[in-house]
Amino acid sequence: MLPARKPSTSKLQALILLCLDETALLVKTHQKCLSRAEADVADLLKTGQTQRALLWVERAIKEQNLLDVLFMVERILRILHERAQQIQTNKQCPNELREAVASLIYAAPRCGECPMLLRISKLLRDKFMKHSCTISPEANQEMMQLLSTKQPRLESRLAKMETIARLQGIMLNMNKISFSEF
């Protein structure tokens, strides 16, 4: 009797596994970048450069946003890996996967450090989005907001700066900030 054969791993499943590894490395890299950005803001606050810290805190916010997106992408990739057979056998994207697929396609070019994600995105776009020019309406709105290129609002930057100051035990003097520049 022949031993039972493992079902062959599909191209999509193999790409997803590679992408998960790539994403995990990116998460580690961006966690370090976030820590460095927060440390830079804390150093500026310690030396009384509150105005400059408010400008630099944007970098920490963008790193945190990218990390949040990478965690979302990881969850989507795991879902798609579990459903790879269904994805490959269907001619149309299953309704329950539309948001996940649209979100991944939306995020891929904006997470340019991840070539495997671009390959998966292209594969999914070629399969499901042939006749659709836009995927944005179905993409996860939170992910779209996190990937926005708009400058974070002043309130967001102040809140992040206050959090960094509190965690570092730094007394924050809001009187040193000139809000007219923002």
Number of C-alpha atoms within 10 A of each C-alpha: 3 4 5 6 6 6 6 8 11 13 13 19 20 13 19 23 16 14 22 22 14 16 23 14 13 18 19 12 12 17 16 13 16 21 14 14 21 26 16 17 26 26 17 17 23 17 9 15 15 23 16 13 23 21 15 19 25 23 20 23 21 19 20 19 18 22 21 17 23 21 15 18 23 20 14 19 25 15 14 19 20 12 14 18 14 13 19 15 9 11 10 12 19 14 8 8 15 17 20 21 27 23 25 27 24 21 23 20 14 16 18 11 13 17 15 20 26 20 17 22 21 15 16 20 19 11 16 19 18 9 9 8 8 11 17 14 11 14 20 19 13 13 20 17 12 18 18 13 10 8 11 16 11 14 9 14 21 18 13 19 26 19 14 20 19 13 10 15 11 15 12 16 11 12 8 11 15 10 10 5 6 9
